[in-house]
Amino acid sequence: METSLYLPIVLIVGGIIFLILFFHYVPFFLWLSAKVSGVNISLIQLFLMRIRNVPPYIIVPGMIEAHETVLDLVCRLLLEKKTKFALFAILYVEDHYYCQ
């Protein structure tokens, strides 16, 4: 009789812990705001950013602002790089360059 009482409590607590871990490693609401803004980024890319210690909460708003101002040269790959080459590529690459 006691085990049937503890099972729902354990499932609820386990579900809450799972949701907390899921939303920590997969920034779902950040992905949702990007999709609503028209930015093409996947949940897997956001998850991999989090694993590589690249802050998606800085990259994605930059992508949204770039999309709103019609800057086609800026993409996720260039924003993730922390080199002078990335800045050079953003500023001086011609219009035929695009990110996939």
Secondary structure, DSSP 8 states (H G I E B T S, - for coil): -HHHHHHHHHHHHHHHHHHHHHHHHS-HHHHHHHHHHT----HHHHHHHHHTT--HHHHHHHHHHHHHTT-TT--HHHHH--SHHHHHHHHH--TT----
